[in-house]
Amino acid sequence: MSDGVTAPAPDPYLAGLRLAGRRVVVVGGGAVAQRRVPGLLAAGADVTVVAPRLTPTLEPHATTGTITWHERTYADGDLDGAWYVLALTDDAAVNARVVAHAEARRVFCVRADDGARGTAVTPATGRQGAVSVAVLGGGDPRRAVAVRDGVVEAMREGRLDTLPRRPPRVQGATVALPGVAVVGGGPGDADLITVRGRRLLAHADVVVVDRLAPQGLLAELAPHVEVVDAAKLPRGRFMAQEAINACLVEHALAGRFVVRLKGGDPYVFGRGSEEVEACVRAGVPVTVVPGVTSAISVPGLAGIPLTHRGVAHEAVVVSGHLAPDDPGSLVDWPGLARLRGTLVLLMAVDRLPQIAEILLAHGRDPQTPAAVVQDGSLPTERVVTGTLAGIAGAATAAGVRPPAIVVVGGVVALRERLLPSSAPATAPGV
Ligand SMILES: C[S@@+](CC[C@H](N)C(=O)[O-])C[C@H]1O[C@@H](n2cnc3c(N)ncnc32)[C@H](O)[C@@H]1O
């Protein structure tokens, strides 16, 4: 233009690069390279880094051969054979040279210190399942990150629907069903479900929910979602699991996407494996989403780590739903009594007197610290502490009711150091 007014540079064209097996040259081995290399490797790129030094995180990639490292400054010829280049040094002159060399070879090049002078820009990217998002912020990287975060969060929470739009796959004469997701919901607080669990829940047609699953999540479900209360399924106590299995299968075979929402982790005393087996037997597609088990998280939230250096090198999770002398019990109580580490007892409130007794009878120190945590992670949470010798009486006196977790071991005493402001309900003797 003759009047000296320069037109704004056109927006970059967003594209996805297929880099698998293709040579990508990264010039610079510092903090920016550390952030870019994982994405390039995830795309399958054949990454070469040219830099006199690498960050401690990047270095193992070089020693294991995941990347090729030229341990020196940039030299002419380094871009030979490259499909894509990133100039990421903190030396503007070097970056400018790299961009110029890349341009001469007609290879796109990102320039970290002055994005506008590169021939490519790195967008803020995010991923949710199979969906990727890339955001350019019009020269404002923080804006790009903020928008990216908002979109990814909306996808994760199910506010932005990412379900596939392609027609269902047809296998022979049968259409593939949406199936069942057996989801571990964590110990009860709605915030302690996994991101994947929450996303699947947002897409459910039917939710079959346990009593100990995070009930707060049910309020978020759309009105059309059918909620089946598995705690109150008909046909009696011993038929209940069969009835749950049948319910999952029936809904899935009717073409609905079923989320089986459970407390904790489905495979920790959760009978999740029986439900998965029932689906597999019925030919229903099924997926398992692990959850935050109460066995670890409930003590942890109450200030009790299951292991601690110098205190416990083992933690054993045990079901106390059967009395130690019950012929059906599979637990080696005398063996557990000989352990010095941490014992975590689930479903043990009713049998606690007999359990403490057998542990003491087989040699566990009566002064071993012990705690009972009821309603972990919920507003009604409470903790009773004591010794192994006194914990059953203390729990009874405090009126502890299920669900509760019993922890036995030296780690219980750490609670006072880790939760100094709490005022634990403490049994006499500790
Ligand atoms: C049938 S088991 C299910 C365990 C679950 N699958 C898990 O991984 O947490 C039920 C037992 O888990 C423990 N439990 C589950 N949620 C709890 C919570 N919020 N607070 C204390 N104990 C809990 C109790 O011992 C309860 O009796």
The ligand as an SDF file (V2000), in Angstrom:
LIG
                    3D

 27 29  0  0  0  0  0  0  0  0999 V2000
  -19.5020  -53.4220   49.5900 C   0  0  0  0  0  0  0  0  0  0  0  0
  -18.1130  -52.4870   50.0970 S   0  0  0  0  0  0  0  0  0  0  0  0
  -17.8300  -51.5430   48.6750 C   0  0  0  0  0  0  0  0  0  0  0  0
  -16.4520  -50.9460   48.5940 C   0  0  0  0  0  0  0  0  0  0  0  0
  -16.2610  -50.1040   47.3680 C   0  0  0  0  0  0  0  0  0  0  0  0
  -16.3260  -50.9040   46.1750 N   0  0  0  0  0  0  0  0  0  0  0  0
  -14.9630  -49.3190   47.4020 C   0  0  0  0  0  0  0  0  0  0  0  0
  -14.0420  -49.5770   46.5990 O   0  0  0  0  0  0  0  0  0  0  0  0
  -14.8840  -48.4020   48.1940 O   0  0  0  0  0  0  0  0  0  0  0  0
  -18.8530  -51.3560   51.2200 C   0  0  0  0  0  0  0  0  0  0  0  0
  -17.9190  -50.9230   52.3010 C   0  0  0  0  0  0  0  0  0  0  0  0
  -17.0340  -49.9480   51.8430 O   0  0  0  0  0  0  0  0  0  0  0  0
  -16.7310  -49.0550   52.8970 C   0  0  0  0  0  0  0  0  0  0  0  0
  -17.1560  -47.7040   52.5030 N   0  0  0  0  0  0  0  0  0  0  0  0
  -17.6280  -47.3310   51.3240 C   0  0  0  0  0  0  0  0  0  0  0  0
  -17.8540  -46.0040   51.2910 N   0  0  0  0  0  0  0  0  0  0  0  0
  -17.5070  -45.5420   52.4920 C   0  0  0  0  0  0  0  0  0  0  0  0
  -17.4900  -44.2460   53.0680 C   0  0  0  0  0  0  0  0  0  0  0  0
  -17.8830  -43.1780   52.3990 N   0  0  0  0  0  0  0  0  0  0  0  0
  -17.0430  -44.1220   54.3330 N   0  0  0  0  0  0  0  0  0  0  0  0
  -16.6300  -45.1980   55.0280 C   0  0  0  0  0  0  0  0  0  0  0  0
  -16.6180  -46.4380   54.5250 N   0  0  0  0  0  0  0  0  0  0  0  0
  -17.0390  -46.6080   53.2600 C   0  0  0  0  0  0  0  0  0  0  0  0
  -17.4720  -49.5480   54.1160 C   0  0  0  0  0  0  0  0  0  0  0  0
  -16.6200  -50.4120   54.8280 O   0  0  0  0  0  0  0  0  0  0  0  0
  -18.6060  -50.2830   53.4810 C   0  0  0  0  0  0  0  0  0  0  0  0
  -19.1610  -51.2230   54.3680 O   0  0  0  0  0  0  0  0  0  0  0  0
  1  2  1  0
  2  3  1  0
  2 10  1  0
  3  4  1  0
  4  5  1  0
  5  6  1  0
  5  7  1  0
  7  8  2  0
  7  9  1  0
 10 11  1  0
 11 12  1  0
 11 26  1  0
 12 13  1  0
 13 14  1  0
 13 24  1  0
 14 15  1  0
 14 23  1  0
 15 16  2  0
 16 17  1  0
 17 18  1  0
 17 23  2  0
 18 19  1  0
 18 20  2  0
 20 21  1  0
 21 22  2  0
 22 23  1  0
 24 25  1  0
 24 26  1  0
 26 27  1  0
M  CHG  2   2   1   9  -1
M  END
$$$$
